[in-house]
Amino acid sequence: MQFDMKVEVRQAIGKGIARALRRTGKIPGILYGQGECLALTMEPDALRKVLHSESGSNALLNLDITGRSGHAKRTAMLRDYQVDPITGAILHADLFEVAMDKPVRVRVPVGVTAGTPVGVAEGGVLQHNLRELHIECLPSQIPGHFVVDPGPLKINQGVHVKEVPVPPGVRILDD
């Protein structure tokens, strides 16, 4: 999933500047990865929209950067963010610039389809041990999630990582 986001380059950095930005309703951030690191200012609503989407932090961000050298367009992913423990407000965001022709490594959630497995009907318990898979693929091929069907599982049976259906171009890095 891709999102368009407008950000501004900020010249001043530091704790005082970041606090002043937060008072005006903006979020300080940083873009790093392919070249120079840029200190950014972004809107909290745009970042919340990305975080609440199905793909979450695996979403691609089409950044429209305005600042010292005019306009620039770059593609990035949300690498990390900090949240205020009391108010829940986003305090800072780290964006990682990606090249669309180079593979990236991300974690993708694993979901279980609805339905009762045969083993559960016989008195067993379904254990969902692995909640996400570590994968490598091109940024445009990142799946939103993987779906596993536990329906045919009997007692003491399981689904192994090698049995999870993966789209072409995606490589699972977990054992």
C-alpha positions as CSV (number, residue, x, y, z in Angstrom):
1,M,0.0,0.0,0.0
2,Q,1.3,3.5,-0.8
3,F,0.6,6.8,0.8
4,D,1.4,10.3,-0.4
5,M,2.8,12.5,2.3
6,K,4.0,16.2,2.3
7,V,6.9,17.0,4.5
8,E,9.2,20.0,4.9
9,V,12.9,20.1,5.5
10,R,13.9,21.9,8.7
11,Q,17.2,23.6,9.2
12,A,17.3,23.7,13.0
13,I,17.7,20.5,15.0
14,G,17.7,19.8,18.7
15,K,15.4,19.2,21.7
16,G,14.2,22.8,21.9
17,I,13.3,23.0,18.2
18,A,11.5,19.6,18.4
19,R,9.4,20.8,21.4
20,A,8.5,24.0,19.6
21,L,7.4,22.0,16.6
22,R,5.2,19.7,18.7
23,R,3.6,22.8,20.3
24,T,2.5,24.0,16.9
25,G,1.0,20.6,16.1
26,K,3.8,19.2,13.9
27,I,6.0,16.1,14.3
28,P,9.8,16.2,13.9
29,G,11.3,13.4,11.9
30,I,14.4,12.2,10.1
31,L,14.8,10.7,6.6
32,Y,17.9,8.5,6.2
33,G,19.0,5.7,3.9
34,Q,20.1,6.2,0.3
35,G,22.0,9.4,0.6
36,E,22.1,12.4,2.9
37,C,20.1,12.5,6.1
38,L,17.3,15.1,6.2
39,A,15.6,16.6,9.3
40,L,11.9,16.8,8.5
41,T,8.6,18.3,9.7
42,M,5.4,16.4,9.1
43,E,1.7,16.4,9.9
44,P,0.6,14.0,12.6
45,D,-2.7,13.1,10.8
46,A,-0.8,11.8,7.7
47,L,1.4,9.6,9.9
48,R,-1.6,8.3,12.0
49,K,-3.3,7.4,8.7
50,V,-0.3,5.3,7.7
51,L,0.0,3.6,11.1
52,H,-3.7,2.7,11.2
53,S,-3.7,1.2,7.7
54,E,-3.6,-2.5,7.0
55,S,0.1,-2.6,6.0
56,G,1.1,-0.2,8.9
57,S,4.8,0.4,9.0
58,N,5.4,-1.7,5.8
59,A,3.5,1.0,3.8
60,L,5.4,2.9,1.1
61,L,5.5,6.6,1.6
62,N,5.7,8.8,-1.5
63,L,7.3,11.9,0.1
64,D,6.9,15.3,-1.5
65,I,9.7,17.2,0.2
66,T,9.7,21.0,0.2
67,G,12.6,22.9,1.6
68,R,16.0,24.4,0.9
69,S,16.4,23.1,-2.7
70,G,12.8,23.4,-3.9
71,H,10.7,20.2,-4.4
72,A,12.0,16.6,-4.3
73,K,10.2,13.3,-4.5
74,R,11.5,10.3,-2.6
75,T,10.1,6.9,-1.5
76,A,10.5,5.8,2.1
77,M,9.1,3.5,4.7
78,L,8.4,4.2,8.4
79,R,11.3,2.6,10.3
80,D,10.5,3.7,13.9
81,Y,8.4,6.2,15.8
82,Q,8.1,7.4,19.4
83,V,4.9,7.8,21.3
84,D,4.2,9.8,24.4
85,P,3.3,7.2,27.1
86,I,0.6,9.4,28.7
87,T,-1.1,11.2,25.9
88,G,-0.4,8.7,23.0
89,A,0.7,11.5,20.8
90,I,3.4,10.7,18.2
91,L,6.6,12.5,19.2
92,H,9.1,11.6,16.5
93,A,9.3,9.5,13.3
94,D,12.2,7.9,11.5
95,L,11.8,7.3,7.8
96,F,14.0,5.0,5.8
97,E,14.5,5.9,2.1
98,V,14.2,2.8,-0.2
99,A,15.2,2.2,-3.8
100,M,12.4,0.5,-5.7
101,D,14.9,-1.9,-7.4
102,K,16.7,-3.1,-4.2
103,P,15.2,-5.7,-1.9
104,V,14.2,-4.7,1.7
105,R,13.8,-6.9,4.8
106,V,10.5,-6.4,6.7
107,R,8.3,-8.3,9.1
108,V,4.8,-9.2,7.8
109,P,1.9,-10.4,10.1
110,V,0.5,-13.9,9.8
111,G,-3.2,-14.3,10.0
112,V,-5.3,-17.5,10.5
113,T,-8.5,-17.9,8.5
114,A,-11.8,-18.4,10.1
115,G,-13.0,-21.9,10.7
116,T,-12.5,-24.6,13.3
117,P,-9.6,-27.0,12.8
118,V,-10.4,-30.7,12.9
119,G,-8.1,-31.1,16.0
120,V,-10.0,-28.4,18.0
121,A,-13.3,-30.2,17.3
122,E,-11.6,-33.4,18.7
123,G,-10.6,-31.6,21.9
124,G,-7.3,-30.1,21.0
125,V,-6.1,-26.5,21.2
126,L,-4.9,-24.3,18.3
127,Q,-1.6,-22.6,19.2
128,H,-0.6,-19.7,17.0
129,N,3.1,-19.5,17.8
130,L,4.5,-17.3,15.0
131,R,2.6,-14.0,14.6
132,E,4.9,-12.5,11.9
133,L,7.4,-13.6,9.2
134,H,10.7,-11.9,8.4
135,I,10.8,-11.6,4.6
136,E,12.9,-10.1,1.8
137,C,11.5,-8.7,-1.4
138,L,11.3,-5.5,-3.5
139,P,9.4,-2.7,-1.8
140,S,6.5,-2.9,-4.4
141,Q,6.0,-6.6,-3.6
142,I,5.5,-6.4,0.2
143,P,2.3,-8.3,1.1
144,G,0.0,-6.8,3.6
145,H,-0.2,-10.1,5.5
146,F,0.1,-13.9,5.1
147,V,-3.0,-16.1,5.5
148,V,-2.8,-19.7,6.9
149,D,-5.7,-22.1,6.8
150,P,-5.7,-24.3,9.9
151,G,-8.9,-26.2,8.9
152,P,-7.4,-29.6,8.0
153,L,-5.1,-29.7,11.1
154,K,-5.6,-32.6,13.4
155,I,-4.2,-33.0,17.0
156,N,-0.4,-32.8,17.1
157,Q,-0.2,-31.4,13.5
158,G,1.1,-28.0,12.5
159,V,1.8,-25.7,9.6
160,H,5.5,-25.1,9.0
161,V,7.0,-21.9,7.6
162,K,7.9,-23.7,4.4
163,E,4.2,-24.5,3.9
164,V,3.0,-20.9,4.1
165,P,1.9,-19.7,0.6
166,V,4.1,-16.8,-0.6
167,P,3.7,-14.6,-3.7
168,P,6.4,-14.7,-6.3
169,G,9.4,-12.6,-5.6
170,V,9.1,-12.9,-1.8
171,R,11.6,-14.9,0.2
172,I,11.0,-16.0,3.8
173,L,14.1,-15.5,6.0
174,D,12.7,-17.4,9.1
175,D,13.4,-21.1,9.8
